[in-house]
Amino acid sequence: MSPIERLAVRQLEAYNASDLDAFCDCYHEEVEIWNDRTPAGSGIEGFRDRYRDMFERWSFGGEVSNRLVAGDHAVDLEHWWRIDPDTGERSEGDLLVRYTLREDRIGVVQFIRV
């Protein structure tokens, strides 16, 4: 298994376990976050803040049905779900998630709606 594939697996396991520290440990200090083709932030503290409330209060999970790995890149087809703690409403969907390796961590993560 390549380094980027190991990180993709590790971060999904941490995500599904609601372990914010283990999740963030997979990402580079200067991680770049993209929503489709639009920059959505950078840096691990902003990344951590993005997920903090969800990890503390929501029920959620994800499952990868396909993964493509090429060099320092991995692209996952992921089915996600989450339950709003205030309303009990369940949301779910599919997306592509692209990861790019930087210095033994995920340096770029891009979420692409499908």
Chimera marker file (.cmm) of the C-alpha trace (Angstrom):
<marker_set name="trace">
<marker id="1" x="0.000" y="0.000" z="0.000" r="1" g="1" b="0" radius="0.5"/>
<marker id="2" x="1.365" y="3.433" z="-0.929" r="1" g="1" b="0" radius="0.5"/>
<marker id="3" x="1.804" y="6.231" z="1.645" r="1" g="1" b="0" radius="0.5"/>
<marker id="4" x="-1.147" y="8.236" z="0.296" r="1" g="1" b="0" radius="0.5"/>
<marker id="5" x="-3.381" y="5.164" z="0.313" r="1" g="1" b="0" radius="0.5"/>
<marker id="6" x="-2.423" y="4.399" z="3.925" r="1" g="1" b="0" radius="0.5"/>
<marker id="7" x="-3.313" y="7.973" z="4.884" r="1" g="1" b="0" radius="0.5"/>
<marker id="8" x="-6.637" y="7.824" z="3.023" r="1" g="1" b="0" radius="0.5"/>
<marker id="9" x="-7.519" y="4.631" z="4.901" r="1" g="1" b="0" radius="0.5"/>
<marker id="10" x="-6.323" y="5.999" z="8.267" r="1" g="1" b="0" radius="0.5"/>
<marker id="11" x="-8.204" y="9.273" z="7.993" r="1" g="1" b="0" radius="0.5"/>
<marker id="12" x="-11.449" y="7.480" z="7.067" r="1" g="1" b="0" radius="0.5"/>
<marker id="13" x="-11.062" y="5.120" z="10.028" r="1" g="1" b="0" radius="0.5"/>
<marker id="14" x="-10.525" y="8.121" z="12.334" r="1" g="1" b="0" radius="0.5"/>
<marker id="15" x="-13.479" y="9.933" z="10.737" r="1" g="1" b="0" radius="0.5"/>
<marker id="16" x="-15.776" y="6.949" z="11.310" r="1" g="1" b="0" radius="0.5"/>
<marker id="17" x="-14.517" y="6.650" z="14.912" r="1" g="1" b="0" radius="0.5"/>
<marker id="18" x="-15.215" y="10.386" z="15.545" r="1" g="1" b="0" radius="0.5"/>
<marker id="19" x="-11.554" y="10.771" z="16.575" r="1" g="1" b="0" radius="0.5"/>
<marker id="20" x="-10.721" y="14.358" z="15.626" r="1" g="1" b="0" radius="0.5"/>
<marker id="21" x="-7.085" y="14.172" z="16.780" r="1" g="1" b="0" radius="0.5"/>
<marker id="22" x="-6.324" y="10.997" z="14.797" r="1" g="1" b="0" radius="0.5"/>
<marker id="23" x="-8.210" y="12.435" z="11.806" r="1" g="1" b="0" radius="0.5"/>
<marker id="24" x="-6.251" y="15.705" z="11.827" r="1" g="1" b="0" radius="0.5"/>
<marker id="25" x="-2.977" y="13.844" z="12.371" r="1" g="1" b="0" radius="0.5"/>
<marker id="26" x="-3.305" y="12.510" z="8.809" r="1" g="1" b="0" radius="0.5"/>
<marker id="27" x="-3.202" y="16.044" z="7.387" r="1" g="1" b="0" radius="0.5"/>
<marker id="28" x="-0.251" y="18.392" z="6.796" r="1" g="1" b="0" radius="0.5"/>
<marker id="29" x="0.068" y="21.539" z="8.938" r="1" g="1" b="0" radius="0.5"/>
<marker id="30" x="-0.482" y="23.605" z="5.781" r="1" g="1" b="0" radius="0.5"/>
<marker id="31" x="-3.249" y="21.444" z="4.288" r="1" g="1" b="0" radius="0.5"/>
<marker id="32" x="-5.158" y="23.029" z="1.412" r="1" g="1" b="0" radius="0.5"/>
<marker id="33" x="-8.919" y="22.421" z="1.362" r="1" g="1" b="0" radius="0.5"/>
<marker id="34" x="-10.904" y="22.678" z="-1.866" r="1" g="1" b="0" radius="0.5"/>
<marker id="35" x="-14.648" y="22.436" z="-2.542" r="1" g="1" b="0" radius="0.5"/>
<marker id="36" x="-14.920" y="21.459" z="-6.184" r="1" g="1" b="0" radius="0.5"/>
<marker id="37" x="-12.565" y="23.979" z="-7.856" r="1" g="1" b="0" radius="0.5"/>
<marker id="38" x="-12.848" y="26.655" z="-5.182" r="1" g="1" b="0" radius="0.5"/>
<marker id="39" x="-10.308" y="27.102" z="-2.364" r="1" g="1" b="0" radius="0.5"/>
<marker id="40" x="-12.074" y="26.589" z="0.965" r="1" g="1" b="0" radius="0.5"/>
<marker id="41" x="-9.252" y="27.213" z="3.402" r="1" g="1" b="0" radius="0.5"/>
<marker id="42" x="-5.796" y="26.182" z="4.423" r="1" g="1" b="0" radius="0.5"/>
<marker id="43" x="-3.954" y="25.207" z="7.558" r="1" g="1" b="0" radius="0.5"/>
<marker id="44" x="-4.602" y="22.494" z="10.094" r="1" g="1" b="0" radius="0.5"/>
<marker id="45" x="-6.263" y="24.767" z="12.690" r="1" g="1" b="0" radius="0.5"/>
<marker id="46" x="-8.921" y="25.920" z="10.233" r="1" g="1" b="0" radius="0.5"/>
<marker id="47" x="-9.323" y="22.326" z="9.108" r="1" g="1" b="0" radius="0.5"/>
<marker id="48" x="-9.772" y="21.179" z="12.709" r="1" g="1" b="0" radius="0.5"/>
<marker id="49" x="-12.315" y="23.971" z="13.351" r="1" g="1" b="0" radius="0.5"/>
<marker id="50" x="-14.237" y="22.904" z="10.233" r="1" g="1" b="0" radius="0.5"/>
<marker id="51" x="-14.865" y="19.454" z="11.755" r="1" g="1" b="0" radius="0.5"/>
<marker id="52" x="-14.914" y="20.126" z="15.512" r="1" g="1" b="0" radius="0.5"/>
<marker id="53" x="-18.681" y="20.585" z="16.002" r="1" g="1" b="0" radius="0.5"/>
<marker id="54" x="-19.545" y="17.605" z="13.820" r="1" g="1" b="0" radius="0.5"/>
<marker id="55" x="-17.097" y="15.311" z="15.605" r="1" g="1" b="0" radius="0.5"/>
<marker id="56" x="-18.354" y="16.440" z="19.021" r="1" g="1" b="0" radius="0.5"/>
<marker id="57" x="-22.119" y="16.359" z="18.419" r="1" g="1" b="0" radius="0.5"/>
<marker id="58" x="-23.187" y="14.608" z="15.214" r="1" g="1" b="0" radius="0.5"/>
<marker id="59" x="-23.613" y="10.961" z="14.242" r="1" g="1" b="0" radius="0.5"/>
<marker id="60" x="-21.914" y="10.444" z="10.885" r="1" g="1" b="0" radius="0.5"/>
<marker id="61" x="-19.896" y="8.085" z="8.751" r="1" g="1" b="0" radius="0.5"/>
<marker id="62" x="-18.484" y="7.365" z="5.343" r="1" g="1" b="0" radius="0.5"/>
<marker id="63" x="-17.731" y="4.377" z="3.186" r="1" g="1" b="0" radius="0.5"/>
<marker id="64" x="-15.436" y="4.161" z="0.164" r="1" g="1" b="0" radius="0.5"/>
<marker id="65" x="-16.694" y="2.051" z="-2.723" r="1" g="1" b="0" radius="0.5"/>
<marker id="66" x="-13.790" y="2.756" z="-5.101" r="1" g="1" b="0" radius="0.5"/>
<marker id="67" x="-10.294" y="4.149" z="-4.735" r="1" g="1" b="0" radius="0.5"/>
<marker id="68" x="-7.840" y="5.111" z="-7.479" r="1" g="1" b="0" radius="0.5"/>
<marker id="69" x="-4.201" y="5.589" z="-6.492" r="1" g="1" b="0" radius="0.5"/>
<marker id="70" x="-1.603" y="7.112" z="-8.811" r="1" g="1" b="0" radius="0.5"/>
<marker id="71" x="1.738" y="8.282" z="-7.470" r="1" g="1" b="0" radius="0.5"/>
<marker id="72" x="1.179" y="10.805" z="-4.683" r="1" g="1" b="0" radius="0.5"/>
<marker id="73" x="-2.576" y="11.036" z="-5.355" r="1" g="1" b="0" radius="0.5"/>
<marker id="74" x="-5.621" y="9.047" z="-4.279" r="1" g="1" b="0" radius="0.5"/>
<marker id="75" x="-9.233" y="9.610" z="-5.311" r="1" g="1" b="0" radius="0.5"/>
<marker id="76" x="-12.035" y="7.998" z="-3.323" r="1" g="1" b="0" radius="0.5"/>
<marker id="77" x="-15.670" y="7.585" z="-4.297" r="1" g="1" b="0" radius="0.5"/>
<marker id="78" x="-17.276" y="8.002" z="-0.904" r="1" g="1" b="0" radius="0.5"/>
<marker id="79" x="-20.821" y="7.617" z="0.337" r="1" g="1" b="0" radius="0.5"/>
<marker id="80" x="-21.353" y="9.777" z="3.445" r="1" g="1" b="0" radius="0.5"/>
<marker id="81" x="-24.174" y="10.194" z="5.922" r="1" g="1" b="0" radius="0.5"/>
<marker id="82" x="-24.826" y="12.329" z="8.984" r="1" g="1" b="0" radius="0.5"/>
<marker id="83" x="-27.632" y="12.971" z="11.453" r="1" g="1" b="0" radius="0.5"/>
<marker id="84" x="-28.279" y="16.504" z="12.674" r="1" g="1" b="0" radius="0.5"/>
<marker id="85" x="-28.237" y="16.377" z="16.510" r="1" g="1" b="0" radius="0.5"/>
<marker id="86" x="-30.812" y="19.172" z="16.768" r="1" g="1" b="0" radius="0.5"/>
<marker id="87" x="-33.428" y="17.881" z="14.318" r="1" g="1" b="0" radius="0.5"/>
<marker id="88" x="-32.627" y="14.172" z="13.951" r="1" g="1" b="0" radius="0.5"/>
<marker id="89" x="-32.672" y="14.692" z="10.191" r="1" g="1" b="0" radius="0.5"/>
<marker id="90" x="-30.454" y="12.345" z="8.183" r="1" g="1" b="0" radius="0.5"/>
<marker id="91" x="-28.490" y="13.618" z="5.167" r="1" g="1" b="0" radius="0.5"/>
<marker id="92" x="-26.435" y="11.493" z="2.821" r="1" g="1" b="0" radius="0.5"/>
<marker id="93" x="-24.760" y="11.623" z="-0.544" r="1" g="1" b="0" radius="0.5"/>
<marker id="94" x="-21.820" y="10.679" z="-2.703" r="1" g="1" b="0" radius="0.5"/>
<marker id="95" x="-18.696" y="12.610" z="-3.519" r="1" g="1" b="0" radius="0.5"/>
<marker id="96" x="-15.223" y="12.218" z="-4.899" r="1" g="1" b="0" radius="0.5"/>
<marker id="97" x="-12.454" y="13.075" z="-2.475" r="1" g="1" b="0" radius="0.5"/>
<marker id="98" x="-8.985" y="13.713" z="-3.883" r="1" g="1" b="0" radius="0.5"/>
<marker id="99" x="-5.943" y="13.492" z="-1.606" r="1" g="1" b="0" radius="0.5"/>
<marker id="100" x="-2.415" y="14.621" z="-2.481" r="1" g="1" b="0" radius="0.5"/>
<marker id="101" x="0.616" y="13.690" z="-0.418" r="1" g="1" b="0" radius="0.5"/>
<marker id="102" x="2.912" y="16.370" z="1.021" r="1" g="1" b="0" radius="0.5"/>
<marker id="103" x="5.768" y="15.450" z="3.371" r="1" g="1" b="0" radius="0.5"/>
<marker id="104" x="4.182" y="12.201" z="4.628" r="1" g="1" b="0" radius="0.5"/>
<marker id="105" x="0.763" y="13.771" z="5.283" r="1" g="1" b="0" radius="0.5"/>
<marker id="106" x="-2.264" y="14.731" z="3.188" r="1" g="1" b="0" radius="0.5"/>
<marker id="107" x="-1.325" y="18.144" z="1.815" r="1" g="1" b="0" radius="0.5"/>
<marker id="108" x="-4.359" y="18.756" z="-0.384" r="1" g="1" b="0" radius="0.5"/>
<marker id="109" x="-7.919" y="17.505" z="0.038" r="1" g="1" b="0" radius="0.5"/>
<marker id="110" x="-10.522" y="18.299" z="-2.596" r="1" g="1" b="0" radius="0.5"/>
<marker id="111" x="-14.219" y="17.476" z="-2.265" r="1" g="1" b="0" radius="0.5"/>
<marker id="112" x="-15.998" y="17.088" z="-5.616" r="1" g="1" b="0" radius="0.5"/>
<marker id="113" x="-19.788" y="16.720" z="-5.713" r="1" g="1" b="0" radius="0.5"/>
<marker id="114" x="-21.053" y="14.003" z="-8.030" r="1" g="1" b="0" radius="0.5"/>
<link id1="1" id2="2" r="1" g="1" b="0" radius="0.2"/>
<link id1="2" id2="3" r="1" g="1" b="0" radius="0.2"/>
<link id1="3" id2="4" r="1" g="1" b="0" radius="0.2"/>
<link id1="4" id2="5" r="1" g="1" b="0" radius="0.2"/>
<link id1="5" id2="6" r="1" g="1" b="0" radius="0.2"/>
<link id1="6" id2="7" r="1" g="1" b="0" radius="0.2"/>
<link id1="7" id2="8" r="1" g="1" b="0" radius="0.2"/>
<link id1="8" id2="9" r="1" g="1" b="0" radius="0.2"/>
<link id1="9" id2="10" r="1" g="1" b="0" radius="0.2"/>
<link id1="10" id2="11" r="1" g="1" b="0" radius="0.2"/>
<link id1="11" id2="12" r="1" g="1" b="0" radius="0.2"/>
<link id1="12" id2="13" r="1" g="1" b="0" radius="0.2"/>
<link id1="13" id2="14" r="1" g="1" b="0" radius="0.2"/>
<link id1="14" id2="15" r="1" g="1" b="0" radius="0.2"/>
<link id1="15" id2="16" r="1" g="1" b="0" radius="0.2"/>
<link id1="16" id2="17" r="1" g="1" b="0" radius="0.2"/>
<link id1="17" id2="18" r="1" g="1" b="0" radius="0.2"/>
<link id1="18" id2="19" r="1" g="1" b="0" radius="0.2"/>
<link id1="19" id2="20" r="1" g="1" b="0" radius="0.2"/>
<link id1="20" id2="21" r="1" g="1" b="0" radius="0.2"/>
<link id1="21" id2="22" r="1" g="1" b="0" radius="0.2"/>
<link id1="22" id2="23" r="1" g="1" b="0" radius="0.2"/>
<link id1="23" id2="24" r="1" g="1" b="0" radius="0.2"/>
<link id1="24" id2="25" r="1" g="1" b="0" radius="0.2"/>
<link id1="25" id2="26" r="1" g="1" b="0" radius="0.2"/>
<link id1="26" id2="27" r="1" g="1" b="0" radius="0.2"/>
<link id1="27" id2="28" r="1" g="1" b="0" radius="0.2"/>
<link id1="28" id2="29" r="1" g="1" b="0" radius="0.2"/>
<link id1="29" id2="30" r="1" g="1" b="0" radius="0.2"/>
<link id1="30" id2="31" r="1" g="1" b="0" radius="0.2"/>
<link id1="31" id2="32" r="1" g="1" b="0" radius="0.2"/>
<link id1="32" id2="33" r="1" g="1" b="0" radius="0.2"/>
<link id1="33" id2="34" r="1" g="1" b="0" radius="0.2"/>
<link id1="34" id2="35" r="1" g="1" b="0" radius="0.2"/>
<link id1="35" id2="36" r="1" g="1" b="0" radius="0.2"/>
<link id1="36" id2="37" r="1" g="1" b="0" radius="0.2"/>
<link id1="37" id2="38" r="1" g="1" b="0" radius="0.2"/>
<link id1="38" id2="39" r="1" g="1" b="0" radius="0.2"/>
<link id1="39" id2="40" r="1" g="1" b="0" radius="0.2"/>
<link id1="40" id2="41" r="1" g="1" b="0" radius="0.2"/>
<link id1="41" id2="42" r="1" g="1" b="0" radius="0.2"/>
<link id1="42" id2="43" r="1" g="1" b="0" radius="0.2"/>
<link id1="43" id2="44" r="1" g="1" b="0" radius="0.2"/>
<link id1="44" id2="45" r="1" g="1" b="0" radius="0.2"/>
<link id1="45" id2="46" r="1" g="1" b="0" radius="0.2"/>
<link id1="46" id2="47" r="1" g="1" b="0" radius="0.2"/>
<link id1="47" id2="48" r="1" g="1" b="0" radius="0.2"/>
<link id1="48" id2="49" r="1" g="1" b="0" radius="0.2"/>
<link id1="49" id2="50" r="1" g="1" b="0" radius="0.2"/>
<link id1="50" id2="51" r="1" g="1" b="0" radius="0.2"/>
<link id1="51" id2="52" r="1" g="1" b="0" radius="0.2"/>
<link id1="52" id2="53" r="1" g="1" b="0" radius="0.2"/>
<link id1="53" id2="54" r="1" g="1" b="0" radius="0.2"/>
<link id1="54" id2="55" r="1" g="1" b="0" radius="0.2"/>
<link id1="55" id2="56" r="1" g="1" b="0" radius="0.2"/>
<link id1="56" id2="57" r="1" g="1" b="0" radius="0.2"/>
<link id1="57" id2="58" r="1" g="1" b="0" radius="0.2"/>
<link id1="58" id2="59" r="1" g="1" b="0" radius="0.2"/>
<link id1="59" id2="60" r="1" g="1" b="0" radius="0.2"/>
<link id1="60" id2="61" r="1" g="1" b="0" radius="0.2"/>
<link id1="61" id2="62" r="1" g="1" b="0" radius="0.2"/>
<link id1="62" id2="63" r="1" g="1" b="0" radius="0.2"/>
<link id1="63" id2="64" r="1" g="1" b="0" radius="0.2"/>
<link id1="64" id2="65" r="1" g="1" b="0" radius="0.2"/>
<link id1="65" id2="66" r="1" g="1" b="0" radius="0.2"/>
<link id1="66" id2="67" r="1" g="1" b="0" radius="0.2"/>
<link id1="67" id2="68" r="1" g="1" b="0" radius="0.2"/>
<link id1="68" id2="69" r="1" g="1" b="0" radius="0.2"/>
<link id1="69" id2="70" r="1" g="1" b="0" radius="0.2"/>
<link id1="70" id2="71" r="1" g="1" b="0" radius="0.2"/>
<link id1="71" id2="72" r="1" g="1" b="0" radius="0.2"/>
<link id1="72" id2="73" r="1" g="1" b="0" radius="0.2"/>
<link id1="73" id2="74" r="1" g="1" b="0" radius="0.2"/>
<link id1="74" id2="75" r="1" g="1" b="0" radius="0.2"/>
<link id1="75" id2="76" r="1" g="1" b="0" radius="0.2"/>
<link id1="76" id2="77" r="1" g="1" b="0" radius="0.2"/>
<link id1="77" id2="78" r="1" g="1" b="0" radius="0.2"/>
<link id1="78" id2="79" r="1" g="1" b="0" radius="0.2"/>
<link id1="79" id2="80" r="1" g="1" b="0" radius="0.2"/>
<link id1="80" id2="81" r="1" g="1" b="0" radius="0.2"/>
<link id1="81" id2="82" r="1" g="1" b="0" radius="0.2"/>
<link id1="82" id2="83" r="1" g="1" b="0" radius="0.2"/>
<link id1="83" id2="84" r="1" g="1" b="0" radius="0.2"/>
<link id1="84" id2="85" r="1" g="1" b="0" radius="0.2"/>
<link id1="85" id2="86" r="1" g="1" b="0" radius="0.2"/>
<link id1="86" id2="87" r="1" g="1" b="0" radius="0.2"/>
<link id1="87" id2="88" r="1" g="1" b="0" radius="0.2"/>
<link id1="88" id2="89" r="1" g="1" b="0" radius="0.2"/>
<link id1="89" id2="90" r="1" g="1" b="0" radius="0.2"/>
<link id1="90" id2="91" r="1" g="1" b="0" radius="0.2"/>
<link id1="91" id2="92" r="1" g="1" b="0" radius="0.2"/>
<link id1="92" id2="93" r="1" g="1" b="0" radius="0.2"/>
<link id1="93" id2="94" r="1" g="1" b="0" radius="0.2"/>
<link id1="94" id2="95" r="1" g="1" b="0" radius="0.2"/>
<link id1="95" id2="96" r="1" g="1" b="0" radius="0.2"/>
<link id1="96" id2="97" r="1" g="1" b="0" radius="0.2"/>
<link id1="97" id2="98" r="1" g="1" b="0" radius="0.2"/>
<link id1="98" id2="99" r="1" g="1" b="0" radius="0.2"/>
<link id1="99" id2="100" r="1" g="1" b="0" radius="0.2"/>
<link id1="100" id2="101" r="1" g="1" b="0" radius="0.2"/>
<link id1="101" id2="102" r="1" g="1" b="0" radius="0.2"/>
<link id1="102" id2="103" r="1" g="1" b="0" radius="0.2"/>
<link id1="103" id2="104" r="1" g="1" b="0" radius="0.2"/>
<link id1="104" id2="105" r="1" g="1" b="0" radius="0.2"/>
<link id1="105" id2="106" r="1" g="1" b="0" radius="0.2"/>
<link id1="106" id2="107" r="1" g="1" b="0" radius="0.2"/>
<link id1="107" id2="108" r="1" g="1" b="0" radius="0.2"/>
<link id1="108" id2="109" r="1" g="1" b="0" radius="0.2"/>
<link id1="109" id2="110" r="1" g="1" b="0" radius="0.2"/>
<link id1="110" id2="111" r="1" g="1" b="0" radius="0.2"/>
<link id1="111" id2="112" r="1" g="1" b="0" radius="0.2"/>
<link id1="112" id2="113" r="1" g="1" b="0" radius="0.2"/>
<link id1="113" id2="114" r="1" g="1" b="0" radius="0.2"/>
</marker_set>
